[in-house]
Amino acid sequence: MKLLVKNNILLALSISTIGFLLCYSVINAEEKVRIYADKVQIDEINEKVKASGEAIAISNDNIKIKSDKLTYDKSENLLEANGNVIINDQMNNTFFLDELNAGENFNEISGKSVKVRLHDGSRIVGSKFDKKNEISIIENAEYTPCKEENYLIKNCPGWKLKSKKIYHNKESKTIHYDHAQIQLFNLPVFYLPYFSHPDPSVKKRSGFLMPTIQTDNQLGETFSIPIFLNLSSNRDFTFTPNIQTKSNNFYNLDYRHLSKSFELEVNSSIDDNNDDTGTSNHLFLESKIFNSIGNLNTYLKTSNNDTYMRKNKINNLTVLKSGIEFEREVENNFFLIEALGYKHLTTEDQQWEYLYPNIIYNIDNIDSNIFDGNVSLDNNFSFRRNLNESSSSLASSQVNWSNQKINRDFGFIFDNEANFRVTSISIDQKSGSDISNIRFYPQFSSKITYPLLKSSLMFNQTLTPVIMPIIAPYNNYTGAQTITNSNLFSTNRATSINEWESGPRINYGIEWFINSTNGTDVKVVLGQNYRFNKLSEDTTSEISNYFVNSNINIDLDNYLDGSLIIDRDDLKIRSFNANTFNTFGDLILALNYDYTSGNYNAPAEQVAVGGKYKLDNDLFLKFTGAKNLDTNKNIGYQYGILYENDCLGIDLNYYRDLTKDRDVEESYGYSFTVVLKPFGSTNNYGKNKVFGPKI
């Protein structure tokens, strides 16, 4: 009996399988539509197939239609779907409908109550959907790229396009809108009889970019709207008219070209000379040619008006660099030759200085069986014409030797270094006697350290005493050098190639470093410098003031870096510099502070601050400013509101710039930028001013 039941079950399963395969072969015979479902019924007389329960129809073009119920008319090649209809096309877009009719291998589709999720996450909803070949139409449609979880207001996207009809041309990859409204937070702000933009599959397309509106007491109201032209996959062009109510209008052009062996970027502008004072313009060009021989770089920055760019807030450059350079680096050899010109826009008499040519040839890691260590050779030749119309020529060659020895018995580390530089210098003065001499700078040094290590489950710390004797003769060309954060244990604090720190001396101090297992680390350096038997005409102290540097890193969002110089006689602070970046809950704050007492340079004290405070999701209060504390005068400041997320950016700022230079006056005003994502970013548009640390 059991055997008979078992055989009947097997027979039933076999018949069911054969029946399904027969049904499948009928549906698939024309190779137009394939249907899969939990339940399939075939009407052979009317050539219809009814499928239900997770029913899926797939066309030859791999368009998938899923529904609770599917009815396929083989003779007419028509498909009806009812209940929870879902379409997946070849571009990974998903359509949700209540019902649809499809024909011609799904090249013709019509349906009602459509919701579309494009593959980039943006959405379209409409009352009716029609598709014929490459054209898709949605009526009474709304489009938004905003994600619902990031809405500032419930059921209210940052922006959307509401249109009577939306057309998608798959062949041209363009979405068109008829009688469209742009709505911000469901409020209509702009009407467009016609509007179009590339679909999400397009990376770069010609068209209008985001406009910027700004008001300024000197320039008036300014309106800018960039026009982008995509010339090819590796070339594009942007034209930006800037319309100003109180100043000349100006027009900006940007051209970019990139290839495997060539880069070119051209930026230029010209005004319309509406005030009849003469047309102002600027031209910036930068090109790079790179191949196996080397890299050839060309720079051109010029303007026919010293204040034109700063006055119109194009940029804040005060020195324009132009020239050409060629560099080649092969293994241990580096070669550079360049000719440069510098135009100083803040001076009115002599503005130009030139460096032509400047030649550098360096060889590193020279193999030698004679010297136990690393040997390198630095060579430089240059000719310079200075702002005071004097000219100087310089030829220099320097041999460097370095060697590290570790005493494993006692734990001392010796970083030994020897340098010998020969410099020939000739200076032709416009007024005064000329200078011509050959200078020799020999030096030997050894940085001796004794690291003391201590470890625990929570901390690892290192305490390192440092003594650095330097043997060098006195010279008549270099005065005493100030200790800074970067040169406490430097072998030569003089940065000019025709100078070298003078006399025998010793740097000494201590370094302490501790890091915890939670990622926090602290580094403190304390040091001083002593100069031996200094020359009688040298009025500086043999023993320098104390130098202290500290660096605290809690995480990527919190750090403090500060350095100060303390007078060794009265223990007063002579110089202090601090940079900090901290996050306090919803507040991000960065601060730069610089102070010098006048012991080394002219007294100065300046503070710059930048911050951002989170008011709500994607809504921020931001501010930046700088002030000269020595004169108690502001340099400039800006504060405003920023709203920015995945779909919308709104940047509203008030600024005041107290810069003055000829016709550049103090300015203040508002800037307002609206960016509709994914078509841009507030980082790329607008004319924000940054006076302090950038957040």
C-alpha positions as MATLAB code, in Angstrom:
seq = 'MKLLVKNNILLALSISTIGFLLCYSVINAEEKVRIYADKVQIDEINEKVKASGEAIAISNDNIKIKSDKLTYDKSENLLEANGNVIINDQMNNTFFLDELNAGENFNEISGKSVKVRLHDGSRIVGSKFDKKNEISIIENAEYTPCKEENYLIKNCPGWKLKSKKIYHNKESKTIHYDHAQIQLFNLPVFYLPYFSHPDPSVKKRSGFLMPTIQTDNQLGETFSIPIFLNLSSNRDFTFTPNIQTKSNNFYNLDYRHLSKSFELEVNSSIDDNNDDTGTSNHLFLESKIFNSIGNLNTYLKTSNNDTYMRKNKINNLTVLKSGIEFEREVENNFFLIEALGYKHLTTEDQQWEYLYPNIIYNIDNIDSNIFDGNVSLDNNFSFRRNLNESSSSLASSQVNWSNQKINRDFGFIFDNEANFRVTSISIDQKSGSDISNIRFYPQFSSKITYPLLKSSLMFNQTLTPVIMPIIAPYNNYTGAQTITNSNLFSTNRATSINEWESGPRINYGIEWFINSTNGTDVKVVLGQNYRFNKLSEDTTSEISNYFVNSNINIDLDNYLDGSLIIDRDDLKIRSFNANTFNTFGDLILALNYDYTSGNYNAPAEQVAVGGKYKLDNDLFLKFTGAKNLDTNKNIGYQYGILYENDCLGIDLNYYRDLTKDRDVEESYGYSFTVVLKPFGSTNNYGKNKVFGPKI';
ca = [
       0.000    0.000    0.000;
       2.817    2.402    0.939;
       4.579    1.580   -2.321;
       1.414    2.333   -4.320;
       0.967    5.732   -2.583;
       4.608    6.545   -3.164;
       4.339    5.668   -6.876;
       1.165    7.798   -7.215;
       2.931   10.808   -5.644;
       5.871   10.436   -7.999;
       3.512   10.114  -10.956;
       1.612   13.267   -9.927;
       4.834   15.237   -9.517;
       6.059   14.071  -12.912;
       2.798   15.033  -14.611;
       2.851   18.471  -12.898;
       6.450   19.060  -13.967;
       5.737   18.002  -17.557;
       2.623   20.204  -17.568;
       4.618   23.222  -16.351;
       7.330   22.612  -18.931;
       4.691   22.314  -21.645;
       3.132   25.595  -20.463;
       6.551   27.230  -20.344;
       7.394   26.020  -23.855;
       4.122   27.448  -25.181;
       4.851   30.802  -23.599;
       8.457   30.803  -24.711;
       7.950   29.484  -28.228;
       7.933   32.923  -29.816;
      10.923   33.972  -27.635;
       9.187   37.219  -26.740;
       7.996   36.838  -23.145;
       8.949   34.385  -20.412;
       6.596   33.901  -17.476;
       7.296   32.402  -14.066;
       4.599   32.002  -11.417;
       3.336   29.861   -8.557;
       0.216   29.012  -10.603;
      -0.198   29.013  -14.407;
      -3.411   28.377  -16.414;
      -3.350   27.957  -20.205;
      -6.266   28.643  -22.538;
      -5.023   26.953  -25.727;
      -8.094   27.955  -27.754;
      -7.783   31.711  -27.046;
      -3.979   31.484  -26.710;
      -4.009   33.101  -23.291;
      -1.944   32.402  -20.210;
      -3.018   33.414  -16.746;
      -0.412   33.505  -13.966;
      -0.868   34.324  -10.288;
       1.122   34.245   -7.065;
       4.522   35.932   -7.450;
       3.982   36.139  -11.215;
       6.932   37.507  -13.216;
       7.110   38.302  -16.947;
      10.485   38.957  -18.591;
      10.998   40.386  -22.084;
      13.893   39.746  -24.449;
      15.246   43.186  -23.450;
      15.347   41.974  -19.828;
      12.501   44.219  -18.676;
      10.809   42.504  -15.726;
       7.159   42.933  -14.734;
       6.031   41.475  -11.427;
       2.407   41.402  -10.209;
      -0.154   39.468   -8.201;
      -1.918   38.532  -11.458;
      -0.662   38.433  -15.050;
      -2.646   37.693  -18.221;
      -0.705   37.202  -21.420;
      -2.366   37.143  -24.859;
       0.044   35.292  -27.079;
      -1.752   36.068  -30.349;
      -1.772   39.826  -29.675;
       1.493   39.835  -27.688;
      -0.269   41.788  -24.932;
       0.221   41.578  -21.188;
      -2.159   42.745  -18.469;
      -1.042   43.081  -14.868;
      -3.187   43.805  -11.805;
      -2.266   44.300   -8.164;
       1.124   45.404   -6.781;
       2.666   45.877  -10.219;
       6.451   46.385  -10.229;
       8.599   47.060  -13.319;
      12.399   46.781  -13.347;
      14.055   48.172  -16.483;
      17.581   47.740  -17.881;
      18.810   50.911  -16.088;
      17.847   49.536  -12.644;
      14.925   51.962  -12.335;
      11.862   50.621  -10.501;
       8.221   51.500  -11.315;
       5.269   50.806   -8.977;
       1.722   50.835  -10.436;
      -1.775   49.628   -9.571;
      -2.301   48.126  -13.042;
      -0.776   48.183  -16.514;
      -1.082   46.989  -20.109;
       2.052   46.122  -22.067;
       2.593   45.192  -25.695;
       5.239   44.887  -28.394;
       7.672   43.037  -26.163;
       7.102   45.654  -23.413;
       8.113   48.493  -25.745;
       4.628   49.898  -25.235;
       3.336   50.202  -21.655;
       0.489   52.153  -20.082;
      -0.547   52.258  -16.431;
      -2.102   54.331  -13.649;
      -0.955   55.730  -10.303;
       2.764   55.378  -10.974;
       5.641   55.779   -8.506;
       9.200   55.644   -9.851;
      12.454   55.181   -7.962;
      15.394   55.942  -10.250;
      18.629   54.067   -9.719;
      20.276   57.118   -8.080;
      17.558   57.203   -5.389;
      15.519   60.111   -6.810;
      11.756   59.659   -7.189;
       8.889   60.550   -9.522;
       5.165   60.149   -8.793;
       2.312   60.702  -11.266;
      -1.268   59.862  -12.146;
      -0.574   58.086  -15.442;
       2.383   56.365  -17.143;
       2.851   55.721  -20.862;
       5.869   54.287  -22.649;
       6.412   53.829  -26.367;
       9.832   52.641  -27.550;
      12.405   55.160  -26.223;
       9.919   57.742  -24.888;
       8.315   57.542  -21.428;
       5.628   60.027  -20.286;
       4.293   60.612  -16.769;
       1.349   62.968  -16.299;
       0.693   65.250  -13.293;
       4.144   64.371  -12.086;
       6.439   65.433   -9.246;
      10.197   64.797   -9.211;
      12.556   65.059   -6.212;
      16.013   63.658   -5.424;
      15.491   64.193   -1.673;
      15.535   61.209    0.669;
      12.543   61.096    2.972;
      14.628   60.276    6.051;
      16.518   63.581    5.596;
      13.464   65.867    5.340;
      13.736   68.984    7.516;
       9.925   69.115    7.657;
       7.770   65.970    7.676;
       6.246   65.111    4.269;
       8.066   68.104    2.782;
      11.095   67.529    0.512;
      13.750   70.228    0.317;
      12.881   70.803   -3.319;
      10.857   69.216   -6.075;
       9.783   69.802   -9.650;
       6.048   69.690  -10.240;
       5.072   69.321  -13.883;
       1.999   68.726  -16.013;
       4.008   66.159  -17.979;
       7.457   64.632  -17.667;
       9.077   63.098  -20.755;
      12.087   60.801  -20.562;
      13.960   60.242  -23.812;
      16.040   57.134  -23.259;
      18.006   57.638  -26.478;
      19.104   61.208  -25.676;
      19.232   60.441  -21.916;
      17.264   63.603  -21.177;
      14.283   64.339  -18.924;
      11.934   67.092  -20.172;
       9.280   68.994  -18.200;
       6.196   70.861  -19.471;
       4.846   73.771  -17.380;
       7.091   73.032  -14.419;
       7.219   74.624  -10.982;
      10.315   74.547   -8.788;
       9.129   74.248   -5.199;
      11.225   74.747   -2.065;
       9.660   73.045    0.950;
       6.404   72.676   -1.043;
       6.259   76.421   -1.778;
       6.384   77.391   -5.498;
       9.284   79.788   -6.111;
       9.857   79.581   -9.864;
       7.785   78.769  -12.949;
       9.355   77.247  -16.052;
       7.261   76.793  -19.213;
       9.881   74.269  -20.283;
      12.798   72.672  -18.463;
      15.111   69.725  -19.059;
      18.105   68.038  -17.455;
      20.174   64.875  -18.069;
      18.931   61.636  -16.565;
      20.982   59.982  -13.780;
      23.017   57.925  -16.281;
      24.707   61.088  -17.626;
      27.930   62.156  -15.889;
      28.407   65.497  -17.680;
      26.019   67.502  -19.869;
      25.833   71.037  -21.251;
      23.393   73.396  -19.578;
      22.876   76.042  -16.896;
      24.551   75.614  -13.516;
      23.345   77.024  -10.216;
      22.824   80.822  -10.019;
      24.213   83.022   -7.225;
      22.713   86.232   -5.838;
      24.789   88.693   -3.806;
      24.408   92.242   -2.541;
      27.333   94.520   -1.689;
      27.527   98.194   -0.748;
      30.233   98.770   -3.394;
      29.059   96.438   -6.175;
      25.310   96.570   -5.601;
      23.213   93.506   -6.403;
      25.130   90.833   -8.314;
      23.506   88.001  -10.217;
      25.622   85.174  -11.670;
      24.486   82.135  -13.650;
      27.148   79.827  -15.163;
      26.547   78.250  -18.562;
      28.360   74.922  -18.928;
      29.306   73.472  -22.327;
      30.453   69.858  -22.482;
      32.670   69.885  -25.578;
      33.762   66.251  -25.209;
      34.519   63.703  -22.508;
      37.834   65.432  -21.710;
      37.060   69.087  -22.592;
      34.548   71.554  -21.176;
      33.891   75.282  -21.128;
      32.005   77.482  -18.636;
      30.804   81.014  -19.365;
      29.533   83.050  -16.411;
      27.948   86.502  -16.834;
      28.024   88.568  -13.620;
      25.460   91.361  -13.658;
      26.104   94.147  -11.078;
      23.919   97.168  -10.369;
      26.584   99.536   -8.920;
      29.695   98.422  -10.763;
      30.725   97.216  -14.186;
      29.318   93.880  -15.274;
      31.991   91.294  -15.973;
      32.089   87.980  -17.786;
      34.113   84.983  -16.692;
      35.335   82.131  -18.897;
      36.788   78.761  -17.830;
      38.213   76.163  -20.203;
      39.537   72.743  -19.123;
      41.273   70.115  -21.211;
      42.687   66.820  -19.952;
      44.475   64.020  -21.808;
      46.905   61.244  -20.924;
      49.920   63.498  -21.447;
      48.498   67.008  -21.203;
      46.498   69.249  -18.849;
      45.292   72.756  -19.633;
      43.143   75.145  -17.648;
      42.338   78.696  -18.726;
      40.456   81.174  -16.544;
      39.739   84.681  -17.777;
      37.356   87.582  -17.294;
      36.617   91.002  -18.759;
      34.305   93.816  -17.681;
      32.020   95.895  -19.908;
      33.673   99.275  -19.121;
      30.289  100.781  -18.332;
      31.945  103.513  -16.226;
      34.236  104.568  -19.147;
      37.400  104.199  -17.038;
      38.874  101.551  -19.314;
      38.220   97.864  -19.770;
      39.647   95.651  -17.014;
      40.484   91.997  -17.467;
      42.498   89.089  -16.153;
      43.952   85.950  -17.714;
      45.173   82.872  -15.854;
      46.622   79.920  -17.749;
      48.163   76.738  -16.401;
      49.338   73.845  -18.551;
      51.212   70.625  -17.829;
      52.869   68.309  -20.320;
      54.118   65.045  -18.863;
      55.890   62.104  -20.507;
      58.870   59.826  -19.981;
      61.306   62.691  -20.556;
      59.884   64.885  -17.801;
      57.193   67.421  -16.935;
      56.874   70.817  -18.604;
      54.718   73.283  -16.656;
      53.627   76.726  -17.825;
      52.017   79.410  -15.673;
      50.543   82.731  -16.766;
      48.755   85.105  -14.402;
      48.170   88.649  -15.518;
      45.705   91.491  -15.079;
      45.691   94.982  -16.565;
      44.279   96.446  -13.321;
      45.848   95.882   -9.906;
      42.597   95.992   -7.927;
      40.097   94.635  -10.486;
      39.993   91.044   -9.175;
      39.862   91.946   -5.495;
      37.303   94.690   -6.044;
      34.958   92.318   -7.909;
      35.665   89.447   -5.471;
      37.027   87.185   -8.203;
      39.950   86.290   -5.921;
      42.159   87.895   -3.254;
      45.560   87.390   -4.889;
      48.133   90.121   -4.317;
      51.050   88.449   -6.153;
      50.717   87.019   -9.681;
      53.194   84.321  -10.682;
      54.006   83.551  -14.320;
      56.698   81.420  -15.885;
      57.783   78.108  -17.287;
      59.515   75.164  -15.667;
      60.795   71.760  -16.637;
      61.443   69.022  -14.105;
      62.707   65.486  -14.405;
      63.148   62.896  -11.682;
      64.849   59.580  -12.426;
      65.844   57.233   -9.610;
      68.068   59.346   -7.314;
      68.395   62.351   -9.642;
      66.210   65.448   -9.657;
      66.578   68.255  -12.219;
      64.610   71.506  -12.426;
      65.003   74.572  -14.621;
      62.552   77.447  -14.449;
      62.097   81.091  -15.400;
      59.555   83.015  -13.315;
      58.126   86.496  -12.989;
      56.212   87.901   -9.995;
      53.908   90.920  -10.168;
      53.120   92.550   -6.800;
      49.676   94.143   -7.009;
      49.846   96.015   -3.693;
      52.822   98.160   -4.766;
      52.475  100.957   -7.310;
      56.030  101.867   -8.331;
      58.207   98.810   -8.837;
      55.920   95.777   -9.173;
      58.000   93.130  -10.921;
      60.700   90.780   -9.759;
      62.175   88.038  -11.941;
      63.944   84.745  -11.439;
      65.559   83.645  -14.710;
      66.801   81.065  -14.722;
      66.669   78.998  -11.566;
      68.411   75.624  -11.985;
      68.404   72.843   -9.399;
      70.183   69.527   -9.764;
      70.193   67.131   -6.798;
      71.601   63.615   -6.436;
      70.529   61.467   -3.489;
      71.784   58.148   -2.090;
      75.152   58.245   -3.797;
      76.804   54.828   -3.564;
      80.219   54.973   -1.969;
      82.468   52.399   -0.360;
      84.531   55.125    1.289;
      81.868   56.789    3.441;
      79.852   54.851    5.979;
      76.542   56.604    5.505;
      74.344   58.363    2.992;
      75.835   60.955    0.641;
      73.862   63.495   -1.410;
      74.720   66.480   -3.570;
      72.613   69.668   -3.998;
      73.383   72.153   -6.770;
      71.688   75.458   -7.522;
      72.199   78.338   -9.931;
      69.926   81.353  -10.200;
      69.730   84.911  -11.471;
      67.224   87.281   -9.850;
      66.116   90.836  -10.530;
      64.584   92.293   -7.377;
      61.850   94.864   -6.715;
      64.459   97.515   -5.859;
      65.928   96.974   -9.367;
      69.050   95.338   -8.001;
      70.112   92.049   -9.562;
      71.850   89.073   -8.073;
      73.381   85.892   -9.419;
      74.099   82.879   -7.278;
      75.814   79.541   -7.773;
      75.821   77.007   -4.951;
      76.907   73.428   -4.398;
      76.426   71.462   -1.186;
      77.616   68.023   -0.152;
      75.659   66.258    2.602;
      76.624   63.192    4.596;
      74.405   61.503    7.161;
      74.871   58.459    9.329;
      72.968   56.897   12.229;
      74.637   54.905   14.960;
      72.852   53.076   17.764;
      74.668   52.116   20.926;
      72.827   48.955   21.906;
      74.673   48.635   25.221;
      73.462   51.967   26.647;
      70.575   52.907   24.300;
      72.034   56.120   22.821;
      71.144   57.075   19.230;
      73.559   59.248   17.235;
      72.213   60.973   14.104;
      75.408   62.357   12.606;
      75.460   64.855    9.771;
      78.140   66.767    7.886;
      77.477   69.542    5.359;
      79.716   71.640    3.158;
      78.306   74.403    0.984;
      80.170   76.663   -1.423;
      78.257   79.700   -2.665;
      79.358   82.278   -5.204;
      77.202   85.396   -5.048;
      77.213   88.636   -7.021;
      74.813   91.522   -6.267;
      74.582   94.588   -8.497;
      73.016   97.405   -6.503;
      70.939  100.203   -8.041;
      72.349  102.499   -5.358;
      75.335  101.633   -3.198;
      78.364   99.431   -3.710;
      78.132   96.087   -5.451;
      78.852   92.807   -3.696;
      80.773   89.876   -5.066;
      82.240   87.061   -2.999;
      82.543   83.339   -2.466;
      81.151   81.952    0.769;
      82.101   78.682    2.462;
      79.768   77.047    4.956;
      81.216   73.895    6.584;
      79.391   72.229    9.438;
      79.293   69.012   11.447;
      76.521   68.023   13.862;
      75.281   65.083   15.871;
      71.811   64.739   17.327;
      72.218   62.541   20.402;
      69.021   61.084   21.853;
      68.341   58.706   24.707;
      64.749   57.374   24.400;
      63.213   56.140   27.634;
      60.160   53.937   27.089;
      57.368   52.969   29.439;
      54.279   50.907   28.601;
      51.128   49.891   30.408;
      47.713   48.541   29.517;
      46.372   52.092   29.104;
      49.362   54.164   27.972;
      52.612   54.069   26.034;
      55.015   56.927   26.631;
      58.468   57.987   25.532;
      60.734   60.522   27.262;
      63.662   61.536   25.058;
      66.467   63.892   26.186;
      68.124   65.535   23.183;
      71.570   67.106   22.889;
      72.671   68.411   19.513;
      76.181   69.898   19.284;
      76.950   71.733   16.032;
      80.465   72.689   14.972;
      80.480   75.578   12.469;
      82.691   78.668   12.067;
      81.336   82.194   12.414;
      80.543   84.051    9.184;
      79.840   87.670    8.298;
      76.635   87.044    6.344;
      74.125   85.626    8.804;
      72.763   87.010   12.066;
      71.212   85.142   14.970;
      68.273   82.925   14.009;
      64.992   82.696   15.909;
      63.866   79.307   17.209;
      60.487   78.233   15.872;
      58.256   75.184   15.986;
      59.897   73.656   12.937;
      63.580   74.368   13.576;
      64.327   73.706   17.254;
      66.569   70.753   16.415;
      67.521   71.953   12.943;
      71.134   71.908   11.790;
      70.648   75.248   10.005;
      67.899   77.751   10.814;
      68.801   80.112    7.974;
      66.487   79.391    5.047;
      68.178   81.455    2.325;
      70.610   79.592    0.100;
      73.213   82.367    0.447;
      73.114   82.204    4.256;
      74.038   79.681    6.927;
      73.529   79.900   10.677;
      76.720   81.314   12.106;
      79.010   79.909   14.768;
      79.400   76.807   16.981;
      76.330   76.094   19.087;
      74.376   73.417   20.859;
      70.640   72.690   20.772;
      69.280   70.806   23.739;
      65.922   69.894   25.132;
      63.546   67.101   25.895;
      60.702   65.444   24.005;
      57.823   63.712   25.763;
      55.247   61.657   23.894;
      52.348   59.670   25.327;
      49.534   57.879   23.585;
      46.619   56.000   25.076;
      44.773   52.964   23.829;
      41.680   55.128   23.111;
      43.615   57.058   20.427;
      44.525   60.202   22.384;
      48.149   61.315   22.133;
      50.135   64.193   23.591;
      53.526   65.493   22.515;
      55.507   68.184   24.355;
      58.889   69.570   23.286;
      60.977   71.892   25.484;
      64.271   73.273   24.227;
      66.912   75.968   24.170;
      69.984   76.999   22.171;
      73.452   78.056   23.329;
      75.971   79.814   21.072;
      79.652   79.456   21.940;
      82.038   82.418   22.037;
      79.892   84.627   19.832;
      81.486   87.577   18.092;
      81.787   90.821   20.054;
      79.754   92.811   17.521;
      76.859   90.347   17.909;
      74.512   91.909   20.459;
      72.176   88.906   20.785;
      72.357   86.657   23.837;
      74.518   83.561   23.824;
      71.711   81.620   25.506;
      68.348   81.740   23.769;
      64.959   81.993   25.393;
      62.984   78.856   26.209;
      60.949   77.271   23.459;
      57.922   75.082   24.242;
      55.724   73.246   21.782;
      52.754   71.036   22.603;
      50.466   68.972   20.414;
      47.355   67.222   21.721;
      45.284   64.951   19.491;
      42.142   63.482   21.034;
      40.619   62.333   17.746;
      40.073   63.672   14.230;
      37.616   66.259   15.606;
      39.691   67.566   18.512;
      43.292   68.749   18.527;
      45.455   71.562   19.897;
      48.826   72.676   18.603;
      50.637   75.494   20.363;
      54.137   76.917   20.651;
      55.576   79.707   22.748;
      58.868   81.406   23.464;
      59.479   82.368   27.108;
      62.011   84.999   28.103;
      64.655   83.238   30.205;
      65.289   86.366   32.303;
      61.796   87.424   33.398;
      59.848   84.351   32.213;
      57.470   86.528   30.168;
      55.957   85.195   26.957;
      57.683   86.773   23.959;
      55.885   84.817   21.245;
      52.849   82.562   21.239;
      51.100   80.680   18.457;
      48.129   78.336   18.867;
      45.887   76.431   16.480;
      42.960   74.442   17.777;
      40.066   72.478   16.336;
      37.409   71.174   18.693;
      33.950   69.649   18.679;
      31.667   70.419   21.613;
      28.450   68.524   20.962;
      26.765   70.362   18.089;
      29.458   73.078   17.944;
      32.621   72.853   15.847;
      35.126   75.587   16.678;
      38.551   76.349   15.201;
      40.883   79.075   16.459;
      44.204   80.501   15.267;
      46.092   82.897   17.545;
      49.426   84.635   16.865;
      51.321   86.940   19.207;
      54.787   88.416   19.191;
      56.001   90.943   21.776;
      58.294   92.863   19.474;
      61.446   91.290   20.859;
      62.159   89.776   17.443;
      59.870   91.580   14.986;
      57.328   94.390   15.077;
      54.770   93.732   17.834;
      51.655   92.027   16.543;
      48.687   90.114   17.878;
      46.006   88.570   15.724;
      43.198   86.077   16.219;
      41.124   84.243   13.609;
      38.114   82.074   14.355;
      35.841   79.781   12.382;
      32.891   77.778   13.575;
      29.749   75.870   12.743;
      26.821   75.142   15.068;
      24.215   72.506   14.275;
      20.731   73.915   14.812;
      18.881   70.909   13.401;
      19.416   68.089   10.934;
      21.314   69.599    7.974;
      20.785   73.155    9.352;
      23.850   75.059   10.580;
      24.878   78.463   11.863;
      28.394   79.253   10.615;
      30.801   82.108   11.234;
      34.359   83.142   10.423;
      36.388   86.232   11.266;
      39.791   87.748   11.946;
      40.849   90.648   14.169;
      44.092   92.531   14.737;
      44.242   92.691   18.530;
      47.305   94.939   18.468;
      45.315   97.737   16.802;
      41.918   96.494   18.082;
      40.532   96.524   14.522;
      38.608   93.863   12.660;
      40.115   92.481    9.463;
      36.850   90.959    8.294;
      34.062   88.624    9.338;
      31.176   86.636    7.919;
      28.290   84.758    9.487;
      25.203   83.083    8.142;
      22.893   80.095    7.839;
      23.661   76.943    5.864;
      21.165   74.220    5.032;
      22.645   71.368    3.035;
      21.878   67.700    2.584;
      21.619   65.166   -0.222;
      19.168   67.228   -2.286;
      19.324   70.929   -1.421;
      21.856   73.547   -0.405;
      20.886   77.050    0.827;
      23.700   79.359    1.927;
      22.812   82.847    3.270;
      25.609   85.051    4.649;
      26.326   88.556    5.841;
      29.938   89.665    5.457;
      32.130   92.691    6.112;
      35.579   93.073    4.558;
      37.710   95.941    5.857;
      40.449   95.590    3.249;
      41.518   98.854    1.597;
      43.790   99.418   -1.386;
      43.247  102.341   -3.751;
      39.747  101.837   -5.208;
      39.183   98.705   -3.091;
      37.042  100.059   -0.276;
      35.567   98.491    2.815;
      32.650   96.351    1.710;
      29.717   94.659    3.345;
      26.650   92.877    2.108;
      24.823   89.591    1.704;
      25.425   86.533   -0.414;
      22.685   84.034   -1.178;
      23.221   80.729   -2.939;
      20.647   78.049   -3.689;
      21.925   74.757   -5.095;
      19.572   72.026   -6.266;
      21.247   68.666   -5.778;
      22.526   66.651   -7.514;
      23.340   69.561   -9.849;
      25.992   71.174   -7.643;
      27.327   71.948   -4.155;
      27.540   75.109   -2.050;
      31.292   74.437   -1.880;
      31.544   75.166   -5.607;
      29.155   78.088   -5.984;
      28.746   81.486   -4.406;
      31.302   84.064   -3.282;
      31.850   83.169    0.356;
      34.625   84.973    2.179;
      36.780   83.054    4.655;
      38.649   85.224    7.164;
      39.500   82.506    9.668;
      40.012   78.733    9.776;
      37.805   76.919    7.288;
      35.419   74.354    8.757;
];
